[in-house]
Amino acid sequence: MRKLSIIGIGAGNPDYLTVQAINALKTLDVVFLIDKGSDKSSLTTLRTEICGRYILNKSFRIVAAEDPARDRLPSHYESAVADWHAKRAAIYERMIREELADGQHGAFLVWGDPCLYDSTLRIVDQVAAMGTVAFEVEVIPGITSIQALAARHKIPINRIGEPVFITTGRRLGDEQPHDTVVMLDGGCAFTAIEDDSVEIFWGAYLGTDNEILASGRLHECKDEIQKIKADARTRHGWIMDTYLLRKTVAS
């Protein structure tokens, strides 16, 4: 039986890997990579560095495939994502069937944690449902950008006895509880918030050499963060950022 591990590798720092992840890496025969193009080559570089540091099998192979095109401005978001997942599932199925032999151990290395705003598990489920290749799946959690953000700002992510709402930039306008963590904000959704009581704790490229942090009253610093984000995207060709919005409590 083929074995497939979905390994969370943390938010950008190779030291964020858990002992469980390192132990799994030691036994790998194949690492599957999805090439997102030259603009995001640093993501591939990090994964390659992790493989070189922790995989003990000197004959292991990296099998890469080009990421299928995705409609970034769809009229119907869910349909566009479903179409993209189907294209990826076809690629994953071919790689697993053709490149991972019976009895071998392969893995996808997932940025952050595979169970939080990542599509790998859903796509692997689609591959399994095809019934064309048999494999067992292991899921190894990783340190999320949320954890890294809180650690770098030296704050707890929640207040005593209070909930935390996690959403995306696309959905930020739908609800704004007192404490909201925002991920996958392709724009700057926080600029639409007019509440002067809101603080922001923002971070980009968390855990990497390019890490950027900013914090303060949102109405005072949102323009500056927007500029920082635009400049960083231009400089690096891509950006991944996460932030916490927190309403101050009246004394």
Residue frames as qw, qx, qy, qz and C-alpha x, y, z in Angstrom:
[[0.000, 0.888, 0.460, 0.000, 0.00, 0.00, 0.00],
 [0.345, 0.500, -0.040, 0.793, 1.22, 3.48, -0.83],
 [0.367, -0.660, -0.463, 0.464, 1.43, 5.92, 2.09],
 [0.227, 0.627, 0.181, 0.723, 0.76, 9.63, 1.63],
 [0.381, -0.519, -0.444, 0.623, 1.53, 12.17, 4.35],
 [0.086, 0.833, 0.231, 0.495, 0.10, 15.67, 4.33],
 [0.633, -0.288, -0.334, 0.637, 2.67, 17.51, 6.41],
 [0.066, -0.982, -0.142, -0.110, 2.19, 20.98, 7.86],
 [0.723, 0.158, -0.157, 0.654, 5.56, 22.72, 7.68],
 [0.339, -0.599, -0.287, 0.666, 4.72, 25.90, 9.54],
 [0.225, 0.925, 0.265, -0.156, 4.57, 29.53, 8.54],
 [0.466, 0.858, -0.163, 0.142, 7.93, 29.95, 6.85],
 [0.155, -0.739, 0.631, -0.179, 10.65, 29.10, 9.36],
 [0.688, 0.176, -0.701, -0.061, 12.19, 25.60, 9.02],
 [0.113, 0.159, -0.783, 0.590, 12.52, 25.56, 12.81],
 [0.574, -0.070, 0.193, -0.793, 8.71, 25.62, 13.06],
 [0.682, 0.063, -0.671, -0.284, 8.52, 21.96, 12.06],
 [0.752, -0.469, 0.270, -0.377, 7.24, 19.65, 14.78],
 [0.307, -0.409, 0.859, 0.021, 9.06, 16.51, 15.87],
 [0.698, 0.313, 0.619, -0.179, 6.22, 14.50, 14.30],
 [0.579, 0.791, -0.042, -0.194, 6.80, 16.25, 10.96],
 [0.048, 0.734, -0.672, -0.085, 10.56, 15.68, 11.13],
 [0.520, -0.164, 0.834, -0.078, 10.07, 11.98, 11.90],
 [0.726, 0.524, 0.412, -0.170, 7.77, 11.64, 8.90],
 [0.386, 0.854, -0.295, -0.185, 10.21, 13.44, 6.63],
 [0.305, -0.569, 0.759, 0.084, 12.97, 11.02, 7.59],
 [0.578, 0.067, 0.813, 0.005, 11.13, 8.15, 5.92],
 [0.561, 0.674, 0.119, -0.466, 10.01, 9.79, 2.66],
 [0.644, 0.081, 0.605, 0.462, 10.70, 8.36, -0.78],
 [0.239, 0.484, 0.480, 0.691, 8.91, 11.06, -2.78],
 [0.023, -0.529, -0.345, 0.775, 8.00, 14.70, -2.15],
 [0.297, 0.625, 0.607, 0.392, 5.29, 16.17, -4.39],
 [0.151, -0.437, -0.097, 0.881, 5.54, 19.88, -5.19],
 [0.358, 0.782, 0.496, 0.120, 3.18, 22.19, -7.04],
 [0.434, -0.042, 0.138, 0.889, 5.19, 24.84, -8.88],
 [0.090, 0.837, 0.462, -0.278, 3.47, 28.22, -8.55],
 [0.478, 0.810, 0.107, 0.324, 5.85, 29.98, -10.93],
 [0.575, 0.292, -0.257, 0.720, 8.94, 32.14, -10.66],
 [0.212, -0.672, 0.061, -0.706, 7.21, 34.82, -8.57],
 [0.747, -0.534, 0.183, -0.350, 6.77, 32.31, -5.75],
 [0.749, 0.348, -0.537, 0.171, 10.01, 30.37, -6.20],
 [0.047, -0.493, 0.636, -0.592, 10.96, 31.12, -2.59],
 [0.802, -0.199, 0.253, -0.502, 8.13, 28.81, -1.47],
 [0.946, 0.239, -0.219, 0.007, 9.72, 25.98, -3.44],
 [0.379, 0.579, -0.555, 0.461, 13.16, 26.92, -2.12],
 [0.438, -0.460, 0.516, -0.575, 11.98, 26.59, 1.48],
 [0.949, -0.025, 0.125, -0.289, 10.45, 23.18, 0.83],
 [0.799, 0.438, -0.359, 0.202, 13.68, 22.05, -0.86],
 [0.064, 0.597, -0.582, 0.548, 15.70, 23.29, 2.11],
 [0.705, -0.319, 0.394, -0.496, 13.46, 21.36, 4.51],
 [0.974, 0.183, -0.092, -0.093, 13.87, 18.20, 2.43],
 [0.595, 0.539, -0.472, 0.365, 17.66, 18.54, 2.43],
 [0.174, -0.562, 0.550, -0.592, 17.77, 19.14, 6.15],
 [0.620, -0.231, 0.534, -0.527, 15.49, 16.37, 7.38],
 [0.935, 0.222, -0.065, -0.270, 15.01, 13.60, 4.79],
 [0.524, -0.546, 0.645, 0.113, 17.44, 10.76, 5.53],
 [0.798, 0.289, 0.512, 0.135, 16.68, 8.68, 2.43],
 [0.195, -0.549, 0.383, 0.717, 19.37, 9.94, 0.03],
 [0.162, 0.121, 0.803, 0.561, 17.54, 8.45, -2.94],
 [0.224, 0.655, 0.590, -0.415, 14.34, 10.42, -2.31],
 [0.277, 0.303, 0.515, 0.753, 12.88, 12.27, -5.29],
 [0.184, 0.484, 0.275, -0.810, 11.10, 15.57, -5.70],
 [0.245, 0.402, 0.766, 0.437, 8.27, 15.35, -8.22],
 [0.069, 0.424, 0.166, -0.887, 6.97, 18.73, -9.35],
 [0.255, 0.543, 0.716, 0.356, 4.00, 19.75, -11.45],
 [0.041, 0.185, 0.093, 0.978, 2.83, 23.14, -12.67],
 [0.190, 0.391, 0.638, -0.636, -0.10, 24.65, -10.78],
 [0.237, 0.532, 0.703, 0.408, -3.17, 24.80, -13.05],
 [0.004, 0.287, 0.103, 0.952, -4.52, 28.19, -14.00],
 [0.131, -0.543, -0.747, 0.360, -7.12, 29.66, -11.66],
 [0.013, 0.713, 0.355, 0.604, -9.66, 32.40, -12.28],
 [0.344, -0.141, -0.477, 0.796, -8.77, 35.11, -9.77],
 [0.243, 0.146, 0.128, -0.950, -11.75, 37.34, -10.59],
 [0.045, -0.261, -0.928, -0.263, -14.63, 34.88, -10.97],
 [0.415, -0.346, -0.208, -0.815, -18.28, 35.80, -11.13],
 [0.852, -0.407, -0.096, -0.315, -18.98, 32.86, -8.80],
 [0.100, -0.708, 0.669, -0.203, -16.18, 32.16, -6.32],
 [0.711, -0.212, 0.635, -0.217, -17.22, 28.67, -5.16],
 [0.874, 0.449, 0.173, -0.070, -17.60, 27.37, -8.73],
 [0.417, 0.803, -0.408, 0.121, -14.19, 28.73, -9.71],
 [0.312, -0.578, 0.718, -0.232, -12.55, 27.07, -6.72],
 [0.846, 0.047, 0.494, -0.196, -14.30, 23.76, -7.45],
 [0.768, 0.636, -0.069, 0.001, -13.02, 23.89, -11.04],
 [0.157, 0.773, -0.577, 0.211, -9.48, 24.62, -9.84],
 [0.582, -0.378, 0.671, -0.259, -9.63, 21.77, -7.31],
 [0.910, 0.282, 0.274, -0.129, -10.75, 19.35, -10.03],
 [0.588, 0.735, -0.315, 0.119, -7.76, 20.34, -12.18],
 [0.124, -0.663, 0.678, -0.291, -5.42, 19.86, -9.24],
 [0.802, -0.149, 0.510, -0.272, -6.99, 16.52, -8.35],
 [0.883, 0.470, -0.013, -0.020, -6.21, 15.22, -11.86],
 [0.347, 0.736, -0.514, 0.272, -2.57, 16.28, -11.41],
 [0.439, -0.508, 0.641, -0.371, -2.33, 14.77, -7.92],
 [0.925, 0.069, 0.298, -0.225, -3.85, 11.48, -9.12],
 [0.779, 0.575, -0.226, 0.107, -1.33, 11.18, -11.94],
 [0.113, 0.711, -0.598, 0.354, 1.64, 11.98, -9.69],
 [0.616, -0.364, 0.593, -0.369, 0.61, 9.52, -6.98],
 [0.937, 0.216, 0.218, -0.165, -0.22, 6.75, -9.46],
 [0.761, 0.597, -0.178, 0.183, 2.86, 7.17, -11.65],
 [0.270, 0.701, -0.471, 0.462, 5.54, 8.36, -9.23],
 [0.426, -0.460, 0.610, -0.485, 4.77, 6.60, -5.92],
 [0.517, 0.126, -0.828, -0.176, 5.27, 2.84, -6.02],
 [0.804, -0.449, -0.294, -0.256, 3.43, 0.35, -3.83],
 [0.817, -0.333, -0.265, 0.389, 5.10, 0.31, -0.40],
 [0.420, 0.249, -0.092, 0.868, 6.63, 3.78, -0.80],
 [0.225, -0.720, -0.460, 0.469, 6.02, 6.87, 1.33],
 [0.286, 0.451, 0.270, 0.801, 5.20, 10.19, -0.35],
 [0.202, -0.627, -0.479, 0.580, 4.19, 13.59, 0.97],
 [0.161, 0.773, 0.238, 0.566, 2.83, 17.01, 0.19],
 [0.411, -0.225, -0.384, 0.796, 4.46, 19.73, 2.30],
 [0.059, -0.804, -0.499, -0.318, 1.76, 22.23, 3.22],
 [0.166, 0.383, -0.230, 0.879, 2.53, 25.79, 4.26],
 [0.448, -0.349, 0.268, -0.778, 1.14, 26.37, 7.76],
 [0.423, -0.017, 0.842, -0.334, -1.37, 23.70, 8.76],
 [0.083, -0.065, -0.824, -0.556, -3.21, 21.45, 6.28],
 [0.100, -0.539, -0.832, 0.089, -6.47, 21.71, 8.24],
 [0.036, -0.767, -0.313, 0.558, -6.84, 25.51, 8.13],
 [0.379, 0.842, -0.035, -0.384, -7.55, 27.37, 4.89],
 [0.068, -0.473, 0.783, 0.399, -5.67, 24.90, 2.71],
 [0.772, 0.277, -0.133, -0.557, -7.08, 22.82, -0.13],
 [0.203, 0.423, -0.878, -0.094, -4.72, 19.82, -0.09],
 [0.296, 0.031, 0.896, -0.329, -6.89, 17.49, 2.02],
 [0.624, 0.477, 0.294, -0.544, -10.02, 18.21, -0.04],
 [0.525, 0.601, -0.483, -0.360, -8.11, 17.51, -3.26],
 [0.037, 0.306, -0.949, 0.070, -6.58, 14.30, -1.89],
 [0.501, 0.216, 0.700, -0.461, -10.10, 13.18, -0.93],
 [0.652, 0.573, -0.062, -0.493, -11.16, 13.74, -4.54],
 [0.320, 0.515, -0.778, -0.163, -8.23, 11.61, -5.72],
 [0.222, -0.094, 0.931, -0.275, -9.18, 8.79, -3.34],
 [0.602, 0.381, 0.446, -0.543, -12.79, 8.94, -4.58],
 [0.504, 0.548, -0.467, -0.478, -11.62, 8.34, -8.17],
 [0.911, -0.116, 0.368, -0.149, -10.65, 4.79, -7.18],
 [0.745, 0.621, -0.242, 0.043, -7.74, 4.67, -9.65],
 [0.479, 0.418, -0.609, 0.474, -4.93, 4.46, -7.10],
 [0.722, -0.598, -0.345, -0.043, -5.00, 3.11, -3.52],
 [0.378, 0.380, -0.453, 0.712, -3.15, 4.87, -0.69],
 [0.488, -0.664, -0.516, 0.235, -3.44, 5.54, 3.03],
 [0.127, 0.767, -0.006, 0.630, -3.33, 9.11, 4.30],
 [0.561, -0.444, -0.418, 0.560, -1.59, 10.57, 7.35],
 [0.054, 0.872, 0.138, 0.466, -2.17, 14.20, 8.38],
 [0.616, -0.241, -0.332, 0.673, 0.48, 16.00, 10.42],
 [0.051, -0.957, -0.284, 0.004, -0.48, 19.42, 11.84],
 [0.568, 0.254, -0.075, 0.779, 1.78, 22.44, 11.56],
 [0.198, -0.513, -0.308, 0.776, 2.25, 25.84, 13.17],
 [0.304, 0.770, 0.515, 0.222, -0.18, 28.27, 11.55],
 [0.278, 0.453, 0.021, 0.847, 0.42, 31.88, 10.58],
 [0.463, -0.755, -0.204, -0.416, -2.05, 32.75, 13.35],
 [0.817, -0.500, -0.108, 0.266, 0.23, 31.24, 15.98],
 [0.637, 0.119, 0.043, 0.761, 3.30, 32.82, 14.41],
 [0.008, 0.694, 0.179, 0.698, 1.56, 36.23, 14.28],
 [0.603, -0.761, -0.136, -0.196, 0.66, 36.13, 17.97],
 [0.834, -0.315, -0.034, 0.452, 4.13, 34.98, 18.97],
 [0.510, 0.302, 0.092, 0.800, 5.89, 37.67, 16.96],
 [0.152, -0.685, -0.100, -0.706, 3.64, 40.40, 18.42],
 [0.232, 0.070, -0.756, 0.608, 3.98, 38.82, 21.89],
 [0.506, -0.100, 0.172, -0.840, 0.23, 38.72, 22.45],
 [0.370, 0.175, 0.901, -0.146, -2.34, 36.00, 23.23],
 [0.051, -0.175, -0.660, -0.729, -4.68, 35.57, 20.30],
 [0.389, -0.614, -0.601, -0.331, -7.77, 35.54, 22.55],
 [0.178, -0.485, 0.369, -0.772, -8.86, 37.54, 25.55],
 [0.100, -0.050, 0.894, -0.433, -9.92, 35.87, 28.78],
 [0.366, 0.375, 0.770, -0.363, -13.13, 33.90, 28.22],
 [0.431, 0.644, -0.014, -0.632, -13.66, 35.47, 24.79],
 [0.825, 0.319, 0.444, 0.142, -14.03, 33.81, 21.36],
 [0.127, -0.519, 0.465, 0.706, -11.92, 34.48, 18.29],
 [0.721, 0.581, 0.290, -0.242, -13.46, 34.66, 14.82],
 [0.391, -0.335, 0.629, 0.582, -11.31, 33.45, 11.89],
 [0.603, 0.689, 0.352, -0.193, -12.22, 34.55, 8.39],
 [0.615, 0.179, 0.368, 0.674, -10.80, 35.66, 5.04],
 [0.080, -0.272, 0.065, 0.957, -10.36, 39.10, 3.58],
 [0.185, -0.215, -0.668, -0.688, -13.16, 38.35, 1.12],
 [0.446, -0.557, -0.683, -0.157, -15.61, 37.72, 3.98],
 [0.312, -0.090, -0.466, 0.823, -14.42, 40.34, 6.47],
 [0.232, -0.152, -0.053, -0.959, -17.31, 42.69, 5.77],
 [0.557, -0.332, -0.675, -0.351, -19.89, 40.02, 6.62],
 [0.688, -0.667, -0.287, 0.016, -19.16, 39.97, 10.35],
 [0.323, 0.589, -0.407, 0.618, -16.87, 41.91, 12.66],
 [0.732, -0.584, -0.345, 0.071, -16.84, 40.42, 16.15],
 [0.352, -0.917, 0.174, 0.067, -14.60, 41.94, 18.81],
 [0.372, -0.577, 0.667, 0.290, -11.59, 39.73, 17.94],
 [0.837, 0.505, 0.139, -0.160, -11.18, 38.70, 14.30],
 [0.465, -0.416, 0.618, 0.477, -8.25, 36.97, 12.63],
 [0.646, 0.684, 0.017, -0.339, -8.07, 37.56, 8.88],
 [0.550, -0.257, 0.678, 0.415, -6.23, 35.29, 6.45],
 [0.428, 0.314, 0.701, 0.476, -5.99, 35.17, 2.65],
 [0.145, 0.865, 0.247, -0.413, -6.61, 38.89, 2.19],
 [0.656, 0.320, 0.370, 0.575, -5.56, 39.44, -1.41],
 [0.131, 0.776, 0.143, 0.600, -6.33, 43.14, -1.05],
 [0.174, 0.117, -0.531, 0.821, -6.56, 45.28, 2.06],
 [0.351, -0.572, -0.673, -0.312, -10.03, 44.55, 3.41],
 [0.429, -0.496, -0.490, 0.575, -9.20, 46.21, 6.73],
 [0.151, 0.012, 0.090, 0.984, -9.24, 49.66, 5.07],
 [0.308, -0.462, -0.545, -0.628, -13.05, 49.52, 4.87],
 [0.511, -0.554, -0.608, 0.252, -13.41, 49.43, 8.68],
 [0.045, 0.707, 0.021, 0.706, -14.22, 52.84, 10.14],
 [0.693, -0.675, -0.250, -0.039, -14.45, 51.91, 13.83],
 [0.156, 0.800, -0.408, 0.412, -11.86, 54.02, 15.69],
 [0.669, -0.558, 0.409, -0.272, -11.77, 51.53, 18.59],
 [0.987, 0.153, 0.032, 0.049, -10.18, 48.76, 16.47],
 [0.280, -0.724, 0.584, 0.239, -6.52, 47.82, 16.82],
 [0.882, 0.420, -0.190, -0.095, -4.61, 45.82, 14.21],
 [0.525, -0.552, 0.621, 0.186, -1.74, 43.36, 14.68],
 [0.766, 0.606, -0.073, -0.200, -0.42, 42.66, 11.18],
 [0.460, -0.533, 0.647, 0.293, 2.34, 40.45, 9.81],
 [0.781, 0.563, -0.143, -0.227, 3.60, 39.32, 6.42],
 [0.658, 0.466, -0.569, 0.161, 6.11, 36.62, 5.42],
 [0.631, -0.649, 0.286, -0.314, 5.92, 35.45, 9.02],
 [0.883, -0.303, 0.341, 0.109, 8.88, 33.35, 10.13],
 [0.787, 0.432, 0.147, 0.416, 10.99, 34.22, 7.10],
 [0.507, -0.173, 0.006, 0.845, 13.92, 36.58, 6.56],
 [0.033, 0.347, 0.348, 0.870, 11.48, 38.97, 4.86],
 [0.263, -0.614, -0.720, 0.188, 9.10, 39.17, 7.82],
 [0.005, -0.365, -0.012, -0.931, 7.30, 42.50, 8.30],
 [0.266, -0.531, -0.748, 0.295, 5.28, 43.46, 11.39],
 [0.061, -0.328, -0.020, -0.943, 3.04, 46.43, 12.14],
 [0.299, -0.544, -0.769, 0.155, 0.50, 47.23, 14.83],
 [0.042, -0.086, -0.216, 0.972, -1.52, 50.07, 16.28],
 [0.415, 0.509, 0.460, -0.597, -4.91, 51.78, 16.08],
 [0.563, 0.362, 0.663, 0.335, -6.31, 50.77, 12.71],
 [0.267, 0.918, 0.293, 0.033, -7.51, 54.24, 11.72],
 [0.204, -0.895, 0.295, 0.266, -4.01, 55.60, 12.37],
 [0.319, -0.505, 0.727, 0.339, -1.94, 52.97, 10.58],
 [0.752, 0.344, 0.560, -0.050, -4.10, 51.33, 7.91],
 [0.508, 0.849, -0.096, -0.111, -2.82, 53.60, 5.14],
 [0.079, -0.737, 0.669, 0.048, 0.77, 52.84, 6.09],
 [0.614, -0.104, 0.782, -0.030, 0.12, 49.08, 6.20],
 [0.716, 0.615, 0.306, -0.125, -1.56, 49.29, 2.80],
 [0.322, 0.869, -0.367, -0.077, 1.56, 51.01, 1.42],
 [0.341, -0.528, 0.778, -0.011, 3.90, 48.50, 3.08],
 [0.734, 0.167, 0.651, -0.094, 1.89, 45.65, 1.61],
 [0.646, 0.753, 0.078, -0.097, 1.91, 47.11, -1.91],
 [0.110, 0.829, -0.548, -0.038, 5.65, 47.79, -1.77],
 [0.494, -0.345, 0.796, -0.050, 6.38, 44.27, -0.48],
 [0.780, 0.390, 0.477, -0.107, 4.25, 42.66, -3.21],
 [0.506, 0.842, -0.172, -0.066, 6.11, 44.65, -5.86],
 [0.094, -0.742, 0.663, -0.029, 9.49, 43.76, -4.38],
 [0.412, -0.239, 0.876, -0.078, 8.89, 40.02, -3.88],
 [0.317, 0.061, -0.736, -0.595, 6.23, 39.30, -6.51],
 [0.580, -0.412, -0.667, -0.221, 3.86, 37.82, -3.91],
 [0.133, -0.383, 0.523, -0.750, 2.75, 38.33, -0.32],
 [0.574, -0.415, -0.700, -0.088, 1.10, 36.25, 2.40],
 [0.025, -0.326, 0.419, -0.847, -0.12, 38.22, 5.38],
 [0.461, -0.503, -0.731, 0.013, -2.29, 37.59, 8.43],
 [0.016, 0.347, -0.283, 0.894, -3.72, 40.02, 10.93],
 [0.252, -0.490, -0.779, 0.300, -5.77, 40.30, 14.09],
 [0.145, -0.515, -0.138, -0.833, -8.40, 43.01, 14.46],
 [0.413, -0.375, -0.724, 0.405, -9.28, 43.71, 18.08],
 [0.188, -0.790, -0.229, -0.537, -11.72, 46.21, 19.49],
 [0.201, 0.249, -0.583, 0.746, -10.42, 48.00, 22.57],
 [0.407, -0.568, -0.714, 0.049, -12.46, 47.55, 25.71],
 [0.120, -0.753, 0.004, -0.647, -13.79, 50.73, 27.29],
 [0.377, 0.027, -0.699, 0.607, -12.46, 51.22, 30.83]]
